[in-house]
Amino acid sequence: MDHMEIKKEISKYVDTRLEDLWELSDYIYHHPEVGFKEYDTSKKLMDVLTDEGFCVEGKSGGLDTAFVASFSIGKVKKPRIDILCEYDALDLGEAMPTETRVAHACGHNIIAATGVGAGLALKYVLEKYELPGEIRIVGTPAEEGGGGKIIMQDNGVFDDTDAMILLHPTSGKSKIAGRCKTSVSYDVTYHGIPAHAGNHREKGVNAHDAAVICYTGIGLLRYQTTDDVQLFVRFVDVGKESGVIPSIAKLQIQIKSFNPNSVHMMTSKVKNCIKAGALASGCEVDMEEKIGYLGRIYNYTFEKYLRANFELLGEPLKEGMVDDNGGEDFGNLMRKVPGIMPYPSLITEKRVALHTVDYLKLVTSPRAKYVVGLGSKVMADTVVDLLLDPGIIEKARKEMEEELEKENM
């Protein structure tokens, strides 16, 4: 079967649906909802996919705002390939100069619209060319905080998935995602005893001393880490007492690395620094550990095909698979099912930080509309390659397993 003919049909079809997809992106932009509360957005997406002939199931994986929309033309539903959608917004806080501070400053409106666009194009060519396999458009809540994908994974949503793809918009030159970082964080509260700092200081127990000892110890740990480990410490509350031995101090601590084993190696050392602050100062300490997302891993097998499809559509890319220092719950999934992540750019001439008002302006720009079309096409083209040659998936799975083995060396 002629791959190029099918891909030309995909491009033509997406062009005919681009206004619909852009209206969908605009709807999501104007209905921002935080993680696990994306009720309007998930309903809109499910309604659209139902109207387009997908079999849609809501509350997937036990989450109210998750869904799975599937389509196939035959009884054999292999390979099964998932196109993931994110649609949660985030709270920009004081950076947002309006009363409503929840906004799509990470471009998840584009992620959802391109996921739907790729799904509609694939349904069209599956029917026209009688292609094998099953495609699923999977709505995954709460990427910005809460890890909806991880909950869905734990509840079996991806047990029979053979491959997956997730698009995220970026800035600067378009790229294909490489690794990102695994993280663990700690919320630490030191409790001391207040006392007048001038007359009865000997009766106090200084919580600030505990925090400084912890901060210093973690700073010294930086000389004993591998190059890819990052340690962050910040004070979040030092109380409001004046002229009194301070009785409370709160820290947030984060460990990040491309290798989960490096993070695990540092956790015991960081905990010792936290305990040392309490021991040396005489304070009590409360410590809450928060396990973050696992980092993405390389999959050059899929990258080869995704890159070729970007080139087919005329979009320049950075070389190789590009690492970043952020986190993404897609990383947890990529360690069980081979996956890939395209990053088309919303503004090619400069870098703009995510989660900012400046980035918020990009997600409704004319270039964003182009990216909705481009992203829909490049994901659909790549899925076609996998449907017509399942051997690519087997090779990608083997590479996934090899990458995980490298982390343990």
C-alpha positions as a LaTeX table, in Angstrom:
\begin{tabular}{lrrr}
\hline
Residue & $x$ (\AA) & $y$ (\AA) & $z$ (\AA) \\
\hline
Met1 & 0.00 & 0.00 & 0.00 \\
Asp2 & 1.33 & 3.43 & $-0.98$ \\
His3 & 2.21 & 5.36 & 2.19 \\
Met4 & 2.68 & 8.61 & 0.28 \\
Glu5 & $-0.76$ & 8.45 & $-1.29$ \\
Ile6 & $-2.34$ & 7.96 & 2.12 \\
Lys7 & $-0.35$ & 10.84 & 3.61 \\
Lys8 & $-1.42$ & 13.14 & 0.79 \\
Glu9 & $-5.02$ & 12.24 & 1.59 \\
Ile10 & $-4.40$ & 13.00 & 5.26 \\
Ser11 & $-3.07$ & 16.47 & 4.43 \\
Lys12 & $-6.01$ & 17.23 & 2.17 \\
Tyr13 & $-8.48$ & 16.03 & 4.78 \\
Val14 & $-6.93$ & 18.01 & 7.65 \\
Asp15 & $-6.99$ & 21.14 & 5.48 \\
Thr16 & $-10.74$ & 20.69 & 4.99 \\
Arg17 & $-11.25$ & 20.37 & 8.76 \\
Leu18 & $-8.82$ & 23.01 & 9.96 \\
Glu19 & $-11.47$ & 25.62 & 10.72 \\
Asp20 & $-13.37$ & 23.07 & 12.83 \\
Leu21 & $-10.20$ & 22.13 & 14.70 \\
Trp22 & $-9.29$ & 25.77 & 15.27 \\
Glu23 & $-12.77$ & 26.45 & 16.66 \\
Leu24 & $-12.27$ & 23.50 & 19.02 \\
Ser25 & $-8.93$ & 24.89 & 20.17 \\
Asp26 & $-10.56$ & 28.28 & 20.69 \\
Tyr27 & $-13.39$ & 26.74 & 22.73 \\
Ile28 & $-10.91$ & 25.01 & 25.02 \\
Tyr29 & $-8.88$ & 28.22 & 25.35 \\
His30 & $-11.96$ & 30.13 & 26.48 \\
His31 & $-13.06$ & 27.39 & 28.92 \\
Pro32 & $-9.90$ & 26.88 & 31.01 \\
Glu33 & $-10.28$ & 24.33 & 33.79 \\
Val34 & $-7.69$ & 22.99 & 36.22 \\
Gly35 & $-6.74$ & 19.34 & 36.51 \\
Phe36 & $-9.44$ & 16.75 & 37.35 \\
Lys37 & $-12.09$ & 19.48 & 36.88 \\
Glu38 & $-12.04$ & 19.75 & 33.08 \\
Tyr39 & $-15.76$ & 19.00 & 32.87 \\
Asp40 & $-16.76$ & 21.36 & 30.05 \\
Thr41 & $-13.67$ & 20.57 & 27.99 \\
Ser42 & $-13.86$ & 16.79 & 28.27 \\
Lys43 & $-17.58$ & 16.84 & 27.45 \\
Lys44 & $-16.92$ & 19.00 & 24.38 \\
Leu45 & $-14.20$ & 16.64 & 23.17 \\
Met46 & $-16.34$ & 13.55 & 23.77 \\
Asp47 & $-19.31$ & 15.12 & 21.98 \\
Val48 & $-17.18$ & 15.98 & 18.95 \\
Leu49 & $-15.68$ & 12.50 & 18.74 \\
Thr50 & $-19.07$ & 10.84 & 19.21 \\
Asp51 & $-20.54$ & 12.93 & 16.40 \\
Glu52 & $-17.61$ & 11.90 & 14.19 \\
Gly53 & $-18.35$ & 8.21 & 14.67 \\
Phe54 & $-15.92$ & 7.16 & 17.38 \\
Cys55 & $-16.93$ & 4.77 & 20.16 \\
Val56 & $-16.51$ & 6.99 & 23.20 \\
Glu57 & $-16.32$ & 5.92 & 26.83 \\
Gly58 & $-16.14$ & 8.50 & 29.61 \\
Lys59 & $-14.71$ & 8.28 & 33.13 \\
Ser60 & $-11.85$ & 6.19 & 31.83 \\
Gly61 & $-9.55$ & 4.78 & 34.49 \\
Gly62 & $-11.95$ & 5.97 & 37.18 \\
Leu63 & $-11.39$ & 9.67 & 36.42 \\
Asp64 & $-14.45$ & 11.84 & 35.82 \\
Thr65 & $-12.84$ & 13.90 & 33.07 \\
Ala66 & $-10.90$ & 11.16 & 31.26 \\
Phe67 & $-12.15$ & 9.38 & 28.16 \\
Val68 & $-11.23$ & 6.88 & 25.44 \\
Ala69 & $-12.56$ & 7.28 & 21.89 \\
Ser70 & $-11.77$ & 4.27 & 19.69 \\
Phe71 & $-12.18$ & 3.36 & 16.03 \\
Ser72 & $-11.34$ & 0.38 & 13.84 \\
Ile73 & $-12.87$ & $-1.16$ & 10.74 \\
Gly74 & $-12.20$ & $-4.85$ & 11.38 \\
Lys75 & $-12.35$ & $-7.41$ & 14.14 \\
Val76 & $-8.56$ & $-7.48$ & 14.51 \\
Lys77 & $-7.75$ & $-4.47$ & 16.69 \\
Lys78 & $-3.99$ & $-4.75$ & 16.46 \\
Pro79 & $-1.84$ & $-2.82$ & 16.48 \\
Arg80 & $-3.61$ & $-0.47$ & 18.89 \\
Ile81 & $-2.15$ & 3.02 & 18.79 \\
Asp82 & $-3.15$ & 5.78 & 21.20 \\
Ile83 & $-3.08$ & 9.50 & 20.47 \\
Leu84 & $-3.11$ & 11.32 & 23.80 \\
Cys85 & $-4.90$ & 14.59 & 24.56 \\
Glu86 & $-4.17$ & 16.97 & 27.42 \\
Tyr87 & $-6.61$ & 19.78 & 28.22 \\
Asp88 & $-6.05$ & 21.00 & 31.76 \\
Ala89 & $-5.20$ & 24.65 & 32.28 \\
Leu90 & $-3.09$ & 26.16 & 35.06 \\
Asp91 & $-3.35$ & 28.90 & 37.64 \\
Leu92 & $-0.96$ & 31.73 & 36.77 \\
Gly93 & $-1.52$ & 33.45 & 40.13 \\
Glu94 & $-0.46$ & 37.07 & 40.41 \\
Ala95 & 1.20 & 36.95 & 36.98 \\
Met96 & $-2.29$ & 37.03 & 35.44 \\
Pro97 & $-3.57$ & 40.63 & 35.52 \\
Thr98 & $-7.24$ & 39.60 & 35.44 \\
Glu99 & $-9.72$ & 38.30 & 37.96 \\
Thr100 & $-9.70$ & 34.87 & 36.30 \\
Arg101 & $-6.18$ & 33.51 & 36.71 \\
Val102 & $-6.72$ & 30.04 & 35.26 \\
Ala103 & $-5.51$ & 29.98 & 31.67 \\
His104 & $-4.00$ & 27.81 & 28.92 \\
Ala105 & $-0.47$ & 29.16 & 29.24 \\
Cys106 & 1.01 & 25.79 & 28.25 \\
Gly107 & $-0.93$ & 25.27 & 25.03 \\
His108 & $-3.06$ & 22.33 & 26.11 \\
Asn109 & $-5.88$ & 23.69 & 23.97 \\
Ile110 & $-3.61$ & 22.96 & 20.98 \\
Ile111 & $-2.67$ & 19.53 & 22.32 \\
Ala112 & $-6.32$ & 18.51 & 22.50 \\
Ala113 & $-7.25$ & 19.97 & 19.12 \\
Thr114 & $-4.36$ & 18.27 & 17.32 \\
Gly115 & $-5.16$ & 14.96 & 19.02 \\
Val116 & $-8.70$ & 15.18 & 17.68 \\
Gly117 & $-7.44$ & 16.33 & 14.29 \\
Ala118 & $-5.09$ & 13.37 & 13.96 \\
Gly119 & $-7.88$ & 11.04 & 15.04 \\
Leu120 & $-10.35$ & 12.38 & 12.48 \\
Ala121 & $-7.79$ & 12.13 & 9.67 \\
Leu122 & $-6.89$ & 8.58 & 10.66 \\
Lys123 & $-10.53$ & 7.51 & 10.79 \\
Tyr124 & $-10.95$ & 8.91 & 7.27 \\
Val125 & $-8.02$ & 6.95 & 5.80 \\
Leu126 & $-8.79$ & 3.79 & 7.80 \\
Glu127 & $-12.20$ & 3.71 & 6.15 \\
Lys128 & $-11.01$ & 4.75 & 2.68 \\
Tyr129 & $-8.04$ & 2.36 & 2.49 \\
Glu130 & $-9.31$ & $-0.35$ & 4.85 \\
Leu131 & $-6.25$ & $-0.05$ & 7.06 \\
Pro132 & $-5.63$ & $-2.57$ & 9.85 \\
Gly133 & $-5.50$ & $-1.95$ & 13.58 \\
Glu134 & $-7.26$ & 0.32 & 16.05 \\
Ile135 & $-6.74$ & 3.97 & 16.88 \\
Arg136 & $-7.77$ & 5.55 & 20.17 \\
Ile137 & $-7.99$ & 9.21 & 21.12 \\
Val138 & $-7.36$ & 9.19 & 24.86 \\
Gly139 & $-8.27$ & 12.15 & 27.04 \\
Thr140 & $-5.81$ & 12.42 & 29.92 \\
Pro141 & $-6.61$ & 14.94 & 32.69 \\
Ala142 & $-4.36$ & 16.78 & 35.10 \\
Glu143 & $-0.91$ & 16.76 & 33.54 \\
Glu144 & $-0.04$ & 20.04 & 35.25 \\
Gly145 & $-0.49$ & 18.46 & 38.66 \\
Gly146 & $-1.96$ & 15.14 & 39.70 \\
Gly147 & $-0.65$ & 12.84 & 36.97 \\
Gly148 & $-3.87$ & 11.74 & 35.30 \\
Lys149 & $-1.99$ & 9.51 & 32.87 \\
Ile150 & $-0.35$ & 7.64 & 35.73 \\
Ile151 & $-3.70$ & 6.98 & 37.40 \\
Met152 & $-5.12$ & 5.75 & 34.09 \\
Gln153 & $-2.07$ & 3.56 & 33.58 \\
Asp154 & $-2.40$ & 2.06 & 37.05 \\
Asn155 & $-6.06$ & 1.30 & 36.30 \\
Gly156 & $-5.25$ & $-0.62$ & 33.13 \\
Val157 & $-6.26$ & 1.87 & 30.43 \\
Phe158 & $-3.05$ & 1.30 & 28.45 \\
Asp159 & $-2.58$ & $-2.43$ & 29.11 \\
Asp160 & $-3.27$ & $-3.40$ & 25.48 \\
Thr161 & $-1.76$ & $-0.33$ & 23.82 \\
Asp162 & 1.11 & $-1.03$ & 21.41 \\
Ala163 & 2.36 & 2.52 & 20.78 \\
Met164 & 1.43 & 6.07 & 21.69 \\
Ile165 & 2.04 & 9.63 & 20.59 \\
Leu166 & 1.51 & 12.98 & 22.32 \\
Leu167 & 2.09 & 16.44 & 20.82 \\
His168 & 3.13 & 19.50 & 22.81 \\
Pro169 & 3.69 & 22.99 & 21.34 \\
Thr170 & 7.00 & 24.74 & 21.99 \\
Ser171 & 8.90 & 27.88 & 20.97 \\
Gly172 & 12.12 & 28.32 & 19.04 \\
Lys173 & 12.85 & 25.74 & 16.37 \\
Ser174 & 10.51 & 22.74 & 16.26 \\
Lys175 & 11.93 & 19.55 & 17.75 \\
Ile176 & 11.31 & 15.97 & 18.79 \\
Ala177 & 11.41 & 15.40 & 22.54 \\
Gly178 & 14.20 & 13.41 & 24.11 \\
Arg179 & 14.52 & 12.82 & 27.82 \\
Cys180 & 13.04 & 14.91 & 30.61 \\
Lys181 & 13.68 & 14.62 & 34.33 \\
Thr182 & 12.40 & 12.38 & 37.08 \\
Ser183 & 11.65 & 14.26 & 40.29 \\
Val184 & 10.95 & 13.81 & 43.99 \\
Ser185 & 10.07 & 16.69 & 46.29 \\
Tyr186 & 9.71 & 17.28 & 50.02 \\
Asp187 & 7.57 & 19.72 & 51.97 \\
Val188 & 9.42 & 20.28 & 55.25 \\
Thr189 & 8.17 & 22.11 & 58.35 \\
Tyr190 & 10.37 & 22.74 & 61.38 \\
His191 & 8.61 & 23.46 & 64.68 \\
Gly192 & 10.58 & 25.25 & 67.37 \\
Ile193 & 9.64 & 27.02 & 70.62 \\
Pro194 & 9.10 & 30.79 & 70.65 \\
Ala195 & 10.81 & 32.96 & 73.24 \\
His196 & 11.67 & 36.63 & 73.63 \\
Ala197 & 14.86 & 37.12 & 71.66 \\
Gly198 & 16.29 & 39.64 & 74.10 \\
Asn199 & 15.32 & 38.49 & 77.59 \\
His200 & 14.64 & 34.74 & 77.34 \\
Arg201 & 16.39 & 33.53 & 74.21 \\
Glu202 & 17.77 & 30.51 & 76.10 \\
Lys203 & 14.21 & 29.18 & 76.41 \\
Gly204 & 13.60 & 29.23 & 72.66 \\
Val205 & 14.21 & 26.59 & 70.04 \\
Asn206 & 14.96 & 28.29 & 66.72 \\
Ala207 & 13.17 & 26.83 & 63.70 \\
His208 & 15.15 & 29.10 & 61.38 \\
Asp209 & 18.37 & 27.52 & 62.60 \\
Ala210 & 17.01 & 24.10 & 61.64 \\
Ala211 & 16.10 & 25.33 & 58.15 \\
Val212 & 19.51 & 26.95 & 57.63 \\
Ile213 & 21.32 & 23.77 & 58.72 \\
Cys214 & 19.20 & 21.74 & 56.27 \\
Tyr215 & 19.74 & 24.30 & 53.49 \\
Thr216 & 23.49 & 24.29 & 54.06 \\
Gly217 & 23.73 & 20.51 & 54.16 \\
Ile218 & 21.86 & 20.12 & 50.88 \\
Gly219 & 24.06 & 22.80 & 49.34 \\
Leu220 & 27.13 & 20.78 & 50.26 \\
Leu221 & 25.56 & 17.66 & 48.73 \\
Arg222 & 25.87 & 19.30 & 45.33 \\
Tyr223 & 29.56 & 18.42 & 45.39 \\
Gln224 & 28.66 & 14.72 & 45.65 \\
Thr225 & 26.16 & 14.36 & 42.84 \\
Thr226 & 26.42 & 13.16 & 39.27 \\
Asp227 & 26.33 & 15.93 & 36.67 \\
Asp228 & 22.68 & 15.45 & 35.73 \\
Val229 & 21.31 & 15.73 & 39.30 \\
Gln230 & 19.71 & 19.01 & 40.34 \\
Leu231 & 18.92 & 19.94 & 43.95 \\
Phe232 & 16.60 & 22.85 & 44.69 \\
Val233 & 15.75 & 24.31 & 48.11 \\
Arg234 & 13.56 & 27.33 & 48.83 \\
Phe235 & 12.09 & 28.90 & 51.94 \\
Val236 & 8.30 & 29.16 & 51.72 \\
Asp237 & 7.39 & 30.35 & 55.24 \\
Val238 & 9.52 & 31.76 & 58.06 \\
Gly239 & 6.68 & 33.06 & 60.23 \\
Lys240 & 5.75 & 36.64 & 61.08 \\
Glu241 & 7.06 & 36.97 & 64.63 \\
Ser242 & 9.15 & 40.05 & 65.52 \\
Gly243 & 11.67 & 40.08 & 68.36 \\
Val244 & 10.94 & 36.43 & 69.09 \\
Ile245 & 12.96 & 33.27 & 68.58 \\
Pro246 & 11.16 & 31.93 & 65.47 \\
Ser247 & 9.06 & 28.85 & 66.05 \\
Ile248 & 8.33 & 27.82 & 62.46 \\
Ala249 & 10.18 & 27.49 & 59.17 \\
Lys250 & 9.04 & 25.75 & 56.01 \\
Leu251 & 11.12 & 24.56 & 53.06 \\
Gln252 & 10.36 & 22.99 & 49.70 \\
Ile253 & 13.06 & 20.69 & 48.38 \\
Gln254 & 13.24 & 19.01 & 44.97 \\
Ile255 & 15.58 & 16.41 & 43.47 \\
Lys256 & 15.67 & 16.03 & 39.68 \\
Ser257 & 17.65 & 13.87 & 37.28 \\
Phe258 & 17.36 & 12.21 & 33.89 \\
Asn259 & 18.04 & 8.90 & 35.65 \\
Pro260 & 15.47 & 7.77 & 38.25 \\
Asn261 & 18.18 & 5.77 & 40.00 \\
Ser262 & 20.19 & 8.95 & 40.58 \\
Val263 & 17.14 & 10.54 & 42.19 \\
His264 & 16.64 & 7.48 & 44.39 \\
Met265 & 20.31 & 7.58 & 45.42 \\
Met266 & 19.95 & 11.18 & 46.62 \\
Thr267 & 16.71 & 10.78 & 48.56 \\
Ser268 & 18.29 & 9.18 & 51.62 \\
Lys269 & 21.00 & 11.86 & 51.72 \\
Val270 & 18.47 & 14.68 & 51.46 \\
Lys271 & 16.34 & 13.11 & 54.19 \\
Asn272 & 19.42 & 12.96 & 56.41 \\
Cys273 & 19.95 & 16.71 & 55.87 \\
Ile274 & 16.33 & 17.34 & 56.84 \\
Lys275 & 16.70 & 15.27 & 59.99 \\
Ala276 & 20.06 & 16.91 & 60.76 \\
Gly277 & 18.42 & 20.33 & 60.89 \\
Ala278 & 15.99 & 19.08 & 63.52 \\
Leu279 & 18.62 & 17.19 & 65.50 \\
Ala280 & 21.14 & 20.02 & 65.66 \\
Ser281 & 18.61 & 22.71 & 66.56 \\
Gly282 & 16.34 & 20.69 & 68.85 \\
Cys283 & 13.30 & 21.26 & 66.65 \\
Glu284 & 10.57 & 18.86 & 65.65 \\
Val285 & 10.16 & 18.27 & 61.91 \\
Asp286 & 7.31 & 17.21 & 59.63 \\
Met287 & 8.37 & 15.89 & 56.23 \\
Glu288 & 6.02 & 15.05 & 53.34 \\
Glu289 & 7.54 & 13.20 & 50.38 \\
Lys290 & 5.92 & 13.73 & 46.97 \\
Ile291 & 6.87 & 11.34 & 44.19 \\
Gly292 & 6.93 & 13.24 & 40.90 \\
Tyr293 & 6.75 & 12.05 & 37.32 \\
Leu294 & 9.26 & 9.65 & 35.79 \\
Gly295 & 11.29 & 11.15 & 32.96 \\
Arg296 & 10.84 & 10.37 & 29.29 \\
Ile297 & 13.33 & 8.09 & 27.54 \\
Tyr298 & 14.76 & 8.07 & 24.03 \\
Asn299 & 13.11 & 6.16 & 21.21 \\
Tyr300 & 15.10 & 6.75 & 18.05 \\
Thr301 & 13.08 & 4.12 & 16.19 \\
Phe302 & 9.96 & 6.26 & 16.33 \\
Glu303 & 12.00 & 9.48 & 16.00 \\
Lys304 & 13.19 & 8.39 & 12.55 \\
Tyr305 & 9.65 & 8.16 & 11.19 \\
Leu306 & 8.34 & 11.23 & 12.97 \\
Arg307 & 11.26 & 13.28 & 11.63 \\
Ala308 & 10.67 & 12.06 & 8.08 \\
Asn309 & 7.03 & 13.11 & 8.35 \\
Phe310 & 7.93 & 16.58 & 9.65 \\
Glu311 & 10.31 & 16.92 & 6.69 \\
Leu312 & 7.58 & 15.75 & 4.32 \\
Leu313 & 5.42 & 18.61 & 5.59 \\
Gly314 & 8.26 & 21.12 & 5.26 \\
Glu315 & 8.84 & 21.86 & 8.95 \\
Pro316 & 12.52 & 22.37 & 9.98 \\
Leu317 & 13.61 & 20.53 & 13.13 \\
Lys318 & 16.45 & 20.60 & 15.63 \\
Glu319 & 18.87 & 17.71 & 15.26 \\
Gly320 & 18.41 & 14.56 & 17.32 \\
Met321 & 16.04 & 14.10 & 20.23 \\
Val322 & 16.16 & 17.18 & 22.46 \\
Asp323 & 16.34 & 16.82 & 26.26 \\
Asp324 & 14.67 & 19.28 & 28.61 \\
Asn325 & 14.66 & 19.90 & 32.35 \\
Gly326 & 10.89 & 19.76 & 32.82 \\
Gly327 & 8.60 & 16.93 & 33.82 \\
Glu328 & 5.74 & 15.19 & 32.02 \\
Asp329 & 3.58 & 12.27 & 33.15 \\
Phe330 & 3.94 & 10.84 & 29.65 \\
Gly331 & 7.34 & 9.66 & 30.92 \\
Asn332 & 5.65 & 7.09 & 33.16 \\
Leu333 & 3.75 & 5.71 & 30.19 \\
Met334 & 6.81 & 5.61 & 27.90 \\
Arg335 & 8.47 & 3.16 & 30.27 \\
Lys336 & 5.70 & 0.59 & 29.68 \\
Val337 & 4.62 & 1.38 & 26.11 \\
Pro338 & 6.90 & 2.79 & 23.38 \\
Gly339 & 5.99 & 6.38 & 22.57 \\
Ile340 & 7.13 & 9.59 & 20.93 \\
Met341 & 6.49 & 13.29 & 21.45 \\
Pro342 & 6.58 & 15.93 & 18.66 \\
Tyr343 & 7.13 & 19.57 & 19.65 \\
Pro344 & 6.06 & 21.93 & 16.82 \\
Ser345 & 6.90 & 25.57 & 17.47 \\
Leu346 & 4.43 & 28.42 & 18.03 \\
Ile347 & 7.15 & 31.02 & 17.38 \\
Thr348 & 10.31 & 29.95 & 15.59 \\
Glu349 & 12.48 & 33.05 & 16.02 \\
Lys350 & 12.86 & 33.01 & 19.82 \\
Arg351 & 12.30 & 31.04 & 23.00 \\
Val352 & 9.37 & 31.94 & 25.24 \\
Ala353 & 8.96 & 30.39 & 28.69 \\
Leu354 & 5.97 & 28.11 & 29.29 \\
His355 & 3.47 & 28.97 & 32.03 \\
Thr356 & 3.79 & 32.71 & 31.41 \\
Val357 & 1.52 & 35.47 & 30.12 \\
Asp358 & 3.83 & 35.83 & 27.11 \\
Tyr359 & 3.34 & 32.16 & 26.21 \\
Leu360 & $-0.41$ & 32.52 & 26.71 \\
Lys361 & $-0.43$ & 35.03 & 23.85 \\
Leu362 & 1.11 & 32.47 & 21.49 \\
Val363 & $-1.54$ & 29.77 & 21.83 \\
Thr364 & $-4.15$ & 31.78 & 19.90 \\
Ser365 & $-1.79$ & 33.29 & 17.32 \\
Pro366 & $-1.98$ & 32.68 & 13.52 \\
Arg367 & 1.05 & 30.40 & 13.86 \\
Ala368 & $-0.89$ & 28.37 & 16.47 \\
Lys369 & $-3.57$ & 27.70 & 13.87 \\
Tyr370 & $-0.88$ & 26.46 & 11.50 \\
Val371 & 0.48 & 24.21 & 14.27 \\
Val372 & $-2.95$ & 22.66 & 14.81 \\
Gly373 & $-2.95$ & 21.60 & 11.16 \\
Leu374 & 0.70 & 20.59 & 11.11 \\
Gly375 & 0.43 & 18.61 & 14.34 \\
Ser376 & $-2.69$ & 16.78 & 13.19 \\
Lys377 & $-0.98$ & 15.78 & 9.95 \\
Val378 & 2.39 & 14.74 & 11.37 \\
Met379 & 0.85 & 12.56 & 14.07 \\
Ala380 & $-1.59$ & 10.91 & 11.66 \\
Asp381 & 1.21 & 10.28 & 9.13 \\
Thr382 & 3.36 & 8.65 & 11.80 \\
Val383 & 0.51 & 6.45 & 13.02 \\
Val384 & $-0.07$ & 5.30 & 9.42 \\
Asp385 & 3.58 & 4.19 & 9.23 \\
Leu386 & 3.08 & 2.09 & 12.37 \\
Leu387 & $-0.25$ & 0.60 & 11.28 \\
Leu388 & 1.19 & $-0.52$ & 7.95 \\
Asp389 & 4.45 & $-1.84$ & 9.41 \\
Pro390 & 3.96 & $-3.21$ & 12.96 \\
Gly391 & 7.59 & $-4.32$ & 12.89 \\
Ile392 & 8.48 & $-0.71$ & 13.65 \\
Ile393 & 6.59 & $-1.04$ & 16.93 \\
Glu394 & 8.42 & $-4.23$ & 17.85 \\
Lys395 & 11.76 & $-2.54$ & 17.19 \\
Ala396 & 10.67 & 0.47 & 19.26 \\
Arg397 & 9.64 & $-1.79$ & 22.15 \\
Lys398 & 13.04 & $-3.47$ & 22.11 \\
Glu399 & 14.73 & $-0.06$ & 22.16 \\
Met400 & 12.54 & 0.99 & 25.10 \\
Glu401 & 13.65 & $-2.05$ & 27.06 \\
Glu402 & 17.31 & $-1.38$ & 26.21 \\
Glu403 & 17.03 & 2.25 & 27.38 \\
Leu404 & 15.60 & 1.13 & 30.70 \\
Glu405 & 18.43 & $-1.38$ & 31.11 \\
Lys406 & 20.99 & 1.40 & 30.53 \\
Glu407 & 19.58 & 3.33 & 33.50 \\
Asn408 & 20.41 & 0.40 & 35.77 \\
Met409 & 24.02 & 0.04 & 34.64 \\
\hline
\end{tabular}
